[in-house]
Amino acid sequence: MNPPDERLAQQIDFLLAVDQLKQVYRKTKLIADGRWENDAEHSWHLALMAVILREYAAEDVDIARVLAMHLIHDLVEIDVGDTFAYDDAGQADRAQRERVAAKRIFGLLPADQGVALLDLWEEFEARATPDARYAAALDRLHPMLLNYHTGDSAWLRHGIRRPQVVAFNRHIEDGAPELWTFARQLIDAAVAEGKLKS
């Protein structure tokens, strides 16, 4: 059944299309059962982290905007898949591939909503505002938590070393300095416990 209103029809089509995010699997495993995490689970967990850890944001943030960023930031992966953080070749053209995907996916919406979400997605990618820096900090912290707390670390599986993890995640400090202090301690503990190579 199609909604009688064209605007509502576009919105429903968008919502049905982005259900595919549940089928995009990441390179991290879940703590509870060791299965691969999907992007929808990641986005939900980030949104919850944003609410719970808000007091650690470097600056005042608009939590509604941060939540929106977390809910849309990986929708592009419906088209391009999840690019592993430490895959240099994949990272080289990731931004270009994701931008094309963002235009297509947000273009499914009515023009005003599509433009607004594309702008929000670009703000997140650029880490151009306090909201985006906080949202991006949590996006980096989340897989670190999973890698540390699972018995099958992506770091070990892919031969990732401590300097790579530090370099890739350093911008956590821009959005949440105290969480970067915690993340560095987590990295050190991972090395000491054999979960990450030095």
N, C-alpha and C positions, 0 to 999 in steps of 0.2 A: 504494500500500500504506500502510495506517495502522498506526503502532506499537500494540502491544497495551496499553501502559500509557498512561493518560490524560494524566499529567504529561508524559511524553516526547512524546506527540502534540501537546500545546500548545506545547512547546518547538520541535519541528520546524516546526509551522505558523508560529510567530513567525519563525524563521530563514528560511523560505521567503518570508514576507511582506516582510521587510526587505531581501530581494534587490532590491526596487524602488529602493533608494537609489542603485543604479548607474545609474538612469535619471533622476535629478534633477541637472540641470546648473546650474552656478554661473555667476557673471558674470565669472569669470577664465578665462584661457586657459593652456594648458600651455606650458612653455618649449620643449620638443622639437619639437612639430609644430603648435602654434598652435590646436589644437582646444579646444573648451570642456571644462573640468574637471568631472567629476561628483563628487557628495558622497562616494561611497565612496573615491575617490582622495584627496580632501581629508582624510578621516578617517584613512586609512592614513598619509599624509604627516605629519599631526599626531602620530600615535603614534610614528613614527620620530623626529620632532623632539624629542618629550618625552624619549626615551632619550638622544639625542645631546647635547641642550642642558641636561640636568638640572642641571649645575653652576651654571647661571645663575639657578636658581630663587631667589627672595628668601628663602625659608624652607625647612626640610626638608620634603620631600614624599614621599608614598607613591606610588611610580611605578606600581604596579598600579592604584591608584584613578585616577590621571591618565590612564592608558591606557584604562581603562574609560570615563571621561568622553569621551575623544576618539572612542571607537568608537560611543557612543550619542548624542552631543550633537546631531547633525543628523538622527537618525531621524525626527524630527517633520516634516522637510521632505518626506517621502514624501506627507504629506497637504496641506501648505501651500505647498510649493515653497520655493525659495531667495529670501529677501527681500534685495534689493540693499542693502548697508550704508548708502548715501547716499540712499535713497528715503525721504524724510520721511513721506510718506503711508503707505507700507507698514510703516514702523517703528512708526507710531502704534498699530496694533493687533496687531503681530507677537507680542508676549508672550501675549496672550489667545488668538490662533489657535493658537500652538504649544502652549500648555498643554492645550487641548482635544485636539490631536493626540497629545500625550504620554500622556494618559490612555487614549486608544483603543489606541495602539500597544503600550504597556507592559501594557495590560490583556489583551493576547493571551496573555501568559505565565501560568504558575501564579501565584496571588496573592502568594506570598512573594517570588518573583523580580520580579514586576511592580512591587510596592511599593518594593522595594529599588532598582530601576533608575529609577523615577520620582523617588525621593528623591535619587539621585545626579545625575539630570538637573537637578533643581531647585537642588541645591547648585552645580552648574556655572553655571547661569543667574544665580544670586545672587552668584557669586564670594565665597561666604561663608567659605571656608577657604583655607589655603595651597595645597592641592591644586587647588582650583577656580581660584584666581587665577593659578597657573602654567599650568594647562590653557587658560584663557581668553586669557592673554597670547600663547600660541603660536597660538591660533585667529585672533588679529588679525594676528600677524606673517606668517603663511603667505601670505595673499593679497597682502600688501605685497611680499613677495619675488617672487611671480609677476608682479604688475603692473610691477615695476621691470625684471625680466629678460626680459619678452616684448616683442616689437615692437609689440604692440597693447594698450596699457594701457587697462584699464577706466576709469582716472582720466580719460584724454583723451577716450575715447569718450563719457563722460557729463558732461564739463565740470566735473569735480571740481577743487577748488582746495586748496592747501596747508593753510589753516586747518581745512578740513573733515576732512582726513586726520589732522591732529594731534589734533583734538578727539575724533574717533571712536576713535582707537587709543591715546589717552593711558593707558588703564588697563593697558597692557602693563607700565608702570612698577610697578604694584602687585604683579605676579607675578614680574617679572624685570627689575629696574632696569637692568642692563647691556644687556639686549636692547632696552630703550626708548632708551637712548643710541644704540645701533646703528640702530634704526628711525628716529630723528630724523636721523641722518646719511644714511640711505637716502632719506628724504623730501627733504632738502636737495639731494642728488645728483640726484634725479629732477627737481626744479625746474630745477637748473642745466643738465641735459641735455635739457630740453624734454619730459620724460615726464609732468610734472605742472604745472599752472598755478599761479602764485604767488597 
